[in-house]
Amino acid sequence: MKTSTTMIIAAAVVALAGCNKKSAQENAAANIEANSENAAENVTATGENQASNILNSAENKASAVKNEASNEAAAIKNAGENKAEAVKGATENKTK
């Protein structure tokens, strides 16, 4: 009985080992699929990086335009204040 049980277990192990082996075609197909998935992930990552770079560049340009406009507005305001002070000063000098 011990011999037949050992033989049955050995046969089962051999059968399981045989089931787990893949053919060369199955391995090739698995490699093709894995390569395709990696290529797709790389394309996606590249696209996302490019989109992020474009967005960052646009935000930087928008900030530069905002800063330039703000600086120009401040310069105009300061010039107006200076002219107003000059007019006030001229009026005060005439009334003294």
PEHUKA-V165039 format. One line per field, one symbol per residue. psi: psi as a letter, one per 20 degrees, with the letter a starting at -180 (. if undefined). burial: b if it has 24 or more other ideal C-beta (glycine too) atoms within 12 Angstrom, else e. A space follows every 10 residues. Layout:
psi=???
burial=???
This chain:
psi=hhghgghggg hggggghhhi pqrhgggggg gggggggggg hgggggghgg gggggggghg gghggggggg ggghgggggg gggghggggh ghhhi.
burial=eeeeeeeeee eeeeeeeeee eeeeeeeeee eeeeeeeeee eeeeeeeeee eeeeeeeeee eeeeeeeeee eeeeeeeeee eeeeeeeeee eeeeee
